[in-house]
Amino acid sequence: MKKTSRPIQFLRLSICFVLLLTLVPFEASAWGRKGHHVVARIAFNHLSAKSKAAITKLLQADQNDKEQCAQQSSLVDKFACISTWADAVRRDPGFTQTASNHFVNIPVFVPAAQRHYDANRDCASKDCIIAAIESNRAILADGSKPAAARVQALKFLVHFLGDLHQPLHNVMDKDLDAANPENQGRFQDKGDRGGNLKLVNWLGETSSLFGCWNLHAVWDDGLFDGIKENDTALAQSLDAKLTTSQIAKLSKGDVVAWSEEGLKLAISKVYKLPKRNPNDKACEVRKPDSQFRECRSQDCQDSEIHYRYTLDTKYRDKNVPVVKSQLSSGGIRLAHFLNTIFDAMP
């Protein structure tokens, strides 16, 4: 066998690393690629013939195919591919304003009677996922709109309906970390940023290539590490387990009800964290000339310091079923949402 020279090996590793960076967001975003693809693939199995025909036609008018979904050979693969477009463009000029469209900050620290979606409190400027879904639904449902605008709305909807079923995209907790103003009872609009500011020791790992492990990243990607099937196989296995009555039940409700369902799961499952170790603190420091961060347990001057929670296999095993259930729910509801639009059109 011919040996590969070290320069070539290094080049290949460098290329792989660069490609990896293009696939992973700098800050966690719902479900990661695998989760969004699973939601889309489940949904595709439940789209009506009219919906599939409309989607096929719309995708032909896509003027911003950033992830080259048109190159996919089948409609289901194209549909899965577009599910991550909204994350791919969120830092592009012209789309930075959509970053806050991926979530809604419903506070969990208010009295129990107030733990529900309040549009005036949680989406006062129409700048949240619930408002974004409605505005894009209106565009997609309007046949007089240009096809380019409607396909963009479709891509946002496929992504946002997936985001909605990641519990941490429906919730805001207090930060509760060292020296942060939330400790003194001051209300902060962003709070813990859906768990992004709750640092964790995840199965013995405190950091990744992109900074400290945090609770949001655990729910986007970490919990998927225990699921060995690829997105196609996982979608097939989850869909096969759904009964007709379950599908009918999941199709009921609306976006607000589905968001509040995620809120309840965040309270009852996601935020059921072990007691913090007061001696385990960390910070994230921006690497020089890089958008990535370094996780440190010392030398944190001028950086926000956070307590760290230790999450083990017990936390993983309790919550992998929750992830699978939410992926199934998201897929069925995405299909129902789109069918309601397309089937009503002339």
C-alpha positions in Angstrom: 0.0 0.0 0.0 1.3 3.4 -0.9 1.9 5.7 2.0 0.3 9.1 2.1 2.7 11.9 2.8 2.3 13.9 5.9 1.6 17.2 4.1 -1.2 15.5 2.2 -2.6 14.0 5.4 -2.5 17.4 7.1 -4.2 18.9 4.1 -7.0 16.3 4.3 -7.4 16.8 8.0 -7.5 20.6 7.6 -10.2 20.3 4.9 -12.3 18.0 7.1 -12.0 20.4 10.0 -13.1 23.4 7.9 -16.0 21.4 6.6 -16.9 20.5 10.2 -16.9 24.2 11.1 -19.4 25.0 8.4 -21.8 22.4 9.8 -21.8 23.5 13.4 -23.2 26.8 14.6 -21.1 28.9 16.9 -24.0 29.1 19.4 -26.4 26.2 19.8 -29.5 26.2 17.7 -32.4 23.9 18.0 -31.9 20.2 17.4 -28.8 20.6 15.3 -28.9 19.2 11.7 -29.8 15.6 12.6 -32.9 16.7 14.6 -34.2 19.0 12.0 -33.7 16.4 9.3 -35.6 13.8 11.3 -38.5 16.2 11.9 -38.7 17.0 8.1 -38.5 13.3 7.1 -41.3 12.4 9.4 -43.4 15.3 8.2 -42.8 14.3 4.5 -44.4 10.9 5.1 -47.6 12.7 6.1 -47.8 15.5 3.5 -50.7 15.3 1.2 -50.2 14.9 -2.6 -51.2 18.5 -3.1 -48.6 19.7 -0.6 -45.9 17.6 -2.2 -46.7 19.0 -5.6 -46.8 22.6 -4.3 -43.4 22.1 -2.5 -41.9 20.6 -5.7 -42.9 23.7 -7.7 -41.8 26.1 -5.0 -38.3 24.6 -4.6 -37.7 25.2 -8.3 -38.0 28.9 -7.6 -35.5 28.9 -4.7 -33.0 31.8 -5.3 -31.0 31.2 -2.1 -30.1 27.6 -2.1 -27.2 28.1 0.3 -27.0 24.4 1.2 -27.4 23.2 -2.5 -30.5 21.2 -1.7 -31.5 21.2 -5.4 -28.7 18.7 -5.9 -30.5 16.1 -3.7 -31.9 13.4 -5.9 -35.3 13.0 -4.2 -38.0 15.3 -3.0 -37.8 13.9 0.6 -34.0 14.5 0.6 -34.5 18.1 -0.6 -37.2 18.7 2.0 -34.9 17.4 4.8 -32.1 19.5 3.4 -34.0 22.8 3.5 -34.9 22.3 7.2 -31.5 23.7 8.3 -31.4 26.7 5.9 -32.7 29.2 8.5 -29.7 28.4 10.7 -27.3 28.6 7.8 -28.3 32.2 6.9 -28.9 33.7 10.3 -25.6 35.5 10.3 -25.7 36.5 6.6 -26.3 40.1 5.7 -30.0 40.6 5.3 -30.9 37.8 7.7 -29.3 38.8 11.0 -32.7 40.2 12.1 -34.1 36.7 12.0 -31.9 35.4 14.8 -34.6 36.1 17.5 -37.2 34.4 15.3 -36.0 30.9 16.4 -37.3 31.1 20.0 -39.7 32.7 22.5 -38.7 33.7 26.0 -41.5 32.5 28.2 -40.2 33.0 31.8 -40.3 30.0 34.2 -39.5 32.1 37.3 -42.8 33.9 37.4 -45.8 32.6 39.5 -47.2 29.3 38.2 -50.4 31.0 36.9 -48.3 33.2 34.7 -46.2 30.4 33.1 -47.8 30.6 29.7 -47.4 32.5 26.5 -48.3 36.2 26.9 -47.9 38.0 23.6 -47.6 41.4 25.2 -44.9 40.2 27.6 -43.0 37.6 25.5 -43.4 38.9 22.0 -44.2 42.6 22.3 -42.3 43.6 19.2 -43.5 40.6 17.1 -40.0 39.4 17.4 -40.3 35.7 18.4 -40.9 32.3 16.9 -44.6 32.4 17.3 -44.9 35.7 15.4 -42.4 34.5 12.9 -44.4 31.4 12.1 -47.5 33.4 11.6 -45.9 36.0 9.3 -44.3 33.3 7.2 -47.5 31.3 7.1 -49.3 34.3 5.7 -46.7 34.7 2.9 -46.8 31.0 2.0 -50.6 30.9 1.9 -50.8 33.9 -0.4 -50.6 32.6 -4.0 -50.2 36.2 -5.3 -46.8 36.5 -3.6 -43.7 35.9 -5.7 -42.6 32.3 -5.7 -39.1 33.4 -4.4 -40.8 34.9 -1.3 -43.0 31.9 -0.8 -40.3 29.4 -0.9 -38.3 31.4 1.6 -41.3 31.4 3.9 -41.6 27.6 3.4 -38.0 27.1 4.4 -38.4 29.3 7.5 -41.5 27.3 8.5 -39.9 23.9 8.1 -37.2 25.1 10.4 -39.2 27.0 12.9 -41.8 24.2 13.4 -38.8 22.0 14.3 -37.3 24.7 16.6 -40.7 24.9 18.4 -40.4 21.3 19.6 -37.0 21.8 21.2 -38.2 22.6 24.7 -35.5 25.2 25.4 -36.7 27.3 22.5 -39.8 28.1 24.5 -38.4 29.2 27.8 -36.3 31.7 29.7 -34.8 31.0 33.2 -32.7 33.3 35.3 -29.0 33.0 34.8 -28.4 32.4 38.5 -24.6 32.4 38.0 -21.8 34.1 39.8 -21.9 37.9 40.0 -24.6 38.2 37.4 -27.4 40.7 38.1 -30.1 38.0 38.0 -28.8 36.9 41.4 -30.0 40.2 42.9 -33.5 39.7 41.4 -33.0 42.0 38.4 -35.1 40.9 35.4 -33.0 40.3 32.3 -34.7 39.9 28.9 -32.4 37.2 27.8 -32.0 35.3 31.1 -30.1 32.1 30.5 -30.7 32.3 26.7 -32.6 29.1 26.6 -29.9 27.2 28.6 -26.9 28.5 26.6 -25.6 30.2 29.7 -26.0 27.1 31.9 -22.6 25.4 31.5 -22.4 21.7 32.1 -20.0 18.8 32.5 -21.6 16.5 29.9 -20.8 12.8 30.4 -17.3 13.8 31.7 -16.6 16.4 29.0 -16.5 20.1 30.0 -15.7 21.5 26.6 -15.7 20.9 22.8 -14.0 22.5 19.9 -16.5 25.4 20.2 -16.3 26.3 23.9 -17.9 25.0 27.1 -20.7 22.4 26.9 -23.9 24.0 27.9 -27.5 22.8 28.6 -28.8 24.0 25.2 -26.1 22.2 23.3 -26.9 19.0 25.3 -30.4 19.1 24.0 -29.4 20.1 20.5 -26.7 17.5 20.0 -25.5 15.8 23.2 -28.6 13.7 23.7 -28.3 12.5 20.1 -25.0 10.8 20.8 -26.9 8.0 22.4 -29.0 7.5 19.3 -27.1 5.4 16.8 -29.5 5.5 13.8 -28.8 8.1 11.1 -31.5 10.7 10.4 -33.3 8.6 7.8 -33.4 5.4 9.9 -34.4 7.3 13.0 -37.3 9.1 11.2 -38.5 5.7 9.9 -38.4 4.0 13.3 -40.1 6.9 15.1 -42.8 7.2 12.4 -43.5 3.5 12.4 -44.4 3.6 16.1 -47.0 6.3 15.7 -50.6 5.0 15.7 -53.5 6.6 13.8 -55.0 7.9 17.1 -51.6 9.4 18.1 -51.3 11.2 14.8 -54.8 12.6 15.1 -54.1 13.7 18.7 -50.8 15.4 17.8 -52.4 17.2 14.9 -54.7 19.1 17.2 -53.9 22.4 18.8 -52.0 25.4 17.4 -48.6 27.0 17.6 -49.2 28.6 21.0 -50.4 25.3 22.5 -47.3 23.5 21.1 -45.0 26.2 22.4 -46.6 25.9 25.9 -46.2 22.2 25.7 -42.4 22.7 25.2 -42.4 25.1 28.1 -43.9 22.4 30.4 -41.3 19.9 29.3 -38.5 22.4 29.9 -39.8 22.9 33.5 -40.5 19.2 34.2 -37.6 17.6 32.3 -34.9 19.9 31.0 -34.4 22.0 34.0 -34.4 19.1 36.5 -30.7 19.6 37.1 -28.5 18.4 39.9 -27.3 20.7 42.6 -24.5 23.0 41.4 -21.0 22.5 42.8 -20.1 26.0 44.1 -16.5 25.3 43.4 -17.0 24.3 39.8 -17.1 27.5 37.7 -16.0 28.3 34.2 -16.0 31.0 31.6 -15.8 31.3 27.9 -13.1 33.4 26.3 -13.1 34.4 22.7 -10.2 33.0 20.9 -8.0 35.6 19.1 -9.1 36.3 15.5 -11.8 33.6 15.7 -15.5 33.4 16.2 -15.0 30.4 18.5 -14.6 30.3 22.2 -12.3 28.6 24.7 -13.6 27.1 27.9 -11.6 28.0 31.0 -11.9 27.3 34.7 -9.5 30.1 35.6 -8.1 33.3 34.1 -11.6 34.6 33.5 -10.9 38.3 33.9 -13.4 40.4 31.9 -15.5 37.3 31.2 -18.8 36.2 32.7 -18.3 33.3 35.1 -20.9 30.5 35.3 -21.5 27.6 37.7 -21.3 24.3 36.0 -23.8 21.4 36.4 -22.7 17.8 36.1 -24.9 15.7 33.8 -24.4 12.0 33.7 -25.9 9.0 32.0 -29.0 9.1 34.2 -29.9 12.5 32.8 -29.3 11.2 29.3 -31.3 8.1 29.7 -34.2 10.0 31.2 -34.3 12.5 28.4 -33.5 10.6 25.2 -37.2 9.4 25.1 -38.3 13.0 25.5 -36.2 14.0 22.5 -37.6 11.2 20.4 -41.2 12.1 21.4 -40.6 15.7 20.5 -39.1 14.8 17.1 -42.2 12.7 16.3 -44.6 15.5 17.5 -42.7 18.1 15.4 -42.8 16.0 12.3 -46.6 15.3 12.5 -47.4 18.9 13.3 -45.2 20.3 10.5 -47.0 18.1 8.0 -50.4 19.1 9.4 -49.4 22.8 9.4 -48.3 22.7 5.7 -51.3 20.5 4.6 -53.6 23.0 6.1 -52.1 25.7 4.0 -51.6 23.9 0.7 -54.8 21.9 0.7 -56.9 25.1 1.1 -55.3 26.8 -1.9 -57.0 26.7 -5.3 
